[in-house]
């Protein structure tokens, strides 16, 4: 049997201790992260998460040993790519992913690195005066010319497609143009929590869209609960208010007198009476003097209301005209500065 170095045994024990201590354990890739930047990231994560770099086979052994107490955690072994480390925390996986993504920074493209996405040189003035740099641009496939004493890129140009390797010449050109297309940071591959494995594509959520979806779902659930009369802490007051309103409406329509319905019932009956009286008022002897007086009072009261409505419409039209004029002036001001 081959001898196992003592330090390897101790390393596996320490890895197991970290895995057992925390509820959330993940696999991260630290490839191409400068030492200074990694040190800064560790500092920012202090008190929030623990990062432990180790050999893949030792992490494998630690995960296998911990699988009995944390079912399925051994499945993290299938996500070990690049310069592997484990990360352990009490934060939920989504929060951990967001913190790590937010800590990433742009960096120059080094020769030999693989482009995670298309690297594009935008059209426009490079800021360089005519000289050898024009030839360098054309040599790496960037269409450029002299315009008004400056080197200008004629159109947006993809110099490296996603998945391709950055050449030495392209890297040098991008560096001179101060284009930093690479993203450097801790790359979270997968996370374990409560017997489930979450990969990075699952953790990368659109927060605004997710919030909108949750709000929409809540509104639909609320409406369903109210309309189906399913009482909850959130809907009970609305259900009671709606039931009360419907009960009052039924009481009024059915002319069931109660302390709440008597006044609207009498008001509705009077309105119907006046409507009928108005319809037959032209016929001689159809209504008595008292009812005729009530009808005339209603007509007189309606005139000022109509006049007020007309005045309000005129005022609203004037306000709209003023608002339109102000908007036009503001638009002209924006146009001419």
Secondary structure, 3 states (H helix, E strand, C coil): CCCCCHHHHHHHHHHHHHHHHCCEEEEEECCCCCHHHHHHHHHHHCCCEEEEECCHHHHHHHHHHHCCCCCCHHHHHHHCCCCEEEEEECCCHHHHHHHHHHCCEEECCCCCCECCCCEEECCEECCCCCCHHHHHHHHCCCCEEEECCEEEECCCEEEECCCCECCHHHHHHHHHCCCCCEEECCEEEEEEECCEEEEHHHHCCCHHHHHHHHHHHHHHHHHHHHHCCCCCCCCHHHHHHHHHHHHHHHHHHCCCCCCCCHHHHHHHHHHHHHHHHHHHCCCCCCCCHHHHHHHHHHHHHHHHHHHHHHHHHHHHHHHHHHHHHHHHHHHHHHHHC
